[in-house]
Structures are given as C-alpha cells and as structure tokens.
Amino acid sequence: MSLLGKQATEFELPDTNGNLVSLKNYIGKKVLLVFYPGDNTMVCTKQLCSYSDGFDGFRQIGIEIIGINKNTVNSHKEFGEKYNFKFPLLSDVSGKICDAYGASGLLGTKRAMFLVDETGKIILEDITLPVLYKNSEEVLELIQKVLKK
C-alpha cells in the first residue's frame, strides 16, 4: 500500500549515542528517510557512503537525511564511526517504525526511501530490491523532479 500523499508516521528512535530522535523535530524541513537492510553489508555500505559523499548536494536543496533499520545502537555506532556518515542512523530494534512505513520484509528491513515535506507529508516513496540502490545523484534527480511539481 502506497504512503504517497499521507502523513508520515511519527517516531522517536535512538541514534548512535542513544539520544532519542523524533520526526517532529524536523517539522519545517524536508527529510529523506532511508530504510536499509543492514550495517556493514556491501550494498548498504555503498548506498550510505554515496549519500554521505553527496550530502552537500542534499543540503543545498534543504534535505536532511536519516538512516533507519532494525540493527542495534551499538551496531549503528560502529558502522557510523567506521564510515563517518554525515547524517544520523536510528535504531528500530522492535521494527515498529519499519512496519509502519512498509519497510519490513521476511528477511529484515527492505531498501526504501521516503521524502517527507515540511508539513510531515510523504511526497516521494521508493522501495526497491535489497541488492539494488540509487546513488546520491539518482536520488537527488528524483527529489528535484518531485519538488518541481
């Protein structure tokens, strides 16, 4: 079921330092929620490194990025420190938020992205196979098309 045009589900999840991060803290900003299968896996590492490398491009068009999956805070901390990501990784160990966004699969977290606008509405959704991902240039291109509408 598509979430496009719907209000994004509110969440409060711990970041790599155990601090709770809430979606409501981003009201007034555009946020790209990036659900990914796992820390320190080949495709996920390439994907998140691409977004971190392209972070300035996202910032230039007012986009914040948040990575989410079911791994633990400690797993995220090690992963984030290893690659020095420029955005937070949030831990959804219970899977409730992954479920709410349709990002839970039989084998864990699906690879999915949702762009949430300044009012909390989902204006872009992209769910793909775990072995595929869009690099930062492809994501920025998608976002710019949506923002021009």
VENJOKA-V139651 format. One record per helix or strand of 2 or more residues. SS is the DSSP state (h for helix, s for strand). FROM is the first residue (numbers start at 1). TO is the last residue. Records with the same first field share a line. If there is no record, write none. Layout:
BEGIN
SS: FROM-TO / FROM-TO
END
This chain:
BEGIN
s: 12-14 / 20-22 / 30-35 / 63-69 / 88-91 / 104-105 / 108-109 / 111-116 / 121-128
h: 23-26 / 42-53 / 55-60 / 73-83 / 96-100 / 136-148
END
